[in-house]
Amino acid sequence: MENIKNKFVELCMLRGELTKEGVKKNNKAMDELSKIYHFFDNDISSAQHFYLELMNHEDPWVKSTAAAHSLGLNVNVDAAKKILKSISKDKDPIISFNAEMTLKVWKEQGCLNF
């Protein structure tokens, strides 16, 4: 589980850097993060613990992605909404917009798909 956590953090931090550089590299990181998300499809209890811990990470990309995955899996919903609302006020316009849109899509659709 520790290897998955390290990979998740690495991809999220890479994603934050690459969002400014190019869509292709960002999409590759998102594809890898999607695989981690689907790893937890049938183990919601593990997902709950995994993502709750990552929502306390210092990096906003790690926190926001963990929160988005939590909403998608319907775990840690209150914590995830709180994290995304907080990040939506970040000074970095890319991460703040991402958090804002994640919440908006989740509220409008009632779910998130990865």
N, C-alpha and C positions, 0 to 999 in steps of 0.2 A: 504494500500500500504506500510505503514511503517513496518508492520509485515513481509511482503514478503521481503523487503529490509534487515531487520535484519536477517532473515533466510538465505538469499543469502550470506551475509557477514559471518555469522557463518559457513556455509557450505564451503565457499571458504577458510577460514582460517583453518578449519579442514582439508580440502583437502591438503593444503600445508604441514601441519604437518604429515598427514597420508601417503603422497606419499612415504616418507622414511620408514614407518613402515610396510606397507602391501597393496597389491593390492585390497583385498576384501573391506577394509574400505574405500579406495579411491573410488572404484567403487560405493559404497553405496552413498557417497557424490555426485558423478557425476550423479547418478540416480535422486537424489533429485533436483539437479541443472537443470537437463533436464526437470523436471516437471515445474519449474519456467520458463524456456525458453518457453515451450509450452503454458504456461498461457498467454503469450504475442503474440502468433501466430495471433490472430484476433484483436489485439489492438496495431498496430504499433506505433501510436502516443505516447501511454503510455510507450511502450518499449523504444522508442527513449529517452525520458526524464529519465526513470528509469536507463538505462545503461549508459547514459552520466554522470549522477551524480556518479554512482559507479566507473566509469573509473577515477574519481578524488580521490578515496579512497587512504589512505596511504599504505595499504597492497598490495603487488604485485600480490598475488593470486586473490584478489578481482578485481583488475584492469584488469588482463589478462583474467579472466573469463568473465567479463563484455564486454571486447573488443571482445572476441571470439563470445559471444552471439550476439553482435552487427553485426559482420560480417555475422553470420548465418541468421539474420533477415534483413540484408541489410539496417541497420540504422547506423548512425554515422561512416560511413566507413573510412573517412579520419582520424578521431580521433582514431578509433580502430587500424588502421595500425600504426599510430604514437606510440601509447601506446605499442603495441606488439614489434615494432622495438626497442624501448627503453628498454623494459624488456628483450629482447633477448640478451642484453649486460650486464645483471645483473651478479654479482659475484657468485650467487647461480646457480650451473650447472643444477639443476632440473627445476627451474622456467625459466631459460633462454632457455633451450632446448625446454620446453613446448611452450613458446612463438614463438620460431623460427619455430617449426613444425606446429603450428597453422597457421602461415602466409604461410608457404610452401604449406600446404594442400589447403588452401583457394585459393592461386594463381593458383595451378595446377588444382583444381576441379571447381573453380569458385563459390563454396559454402561450407558451413559447416553444418553438420547434428548432431543433439543432440538427 
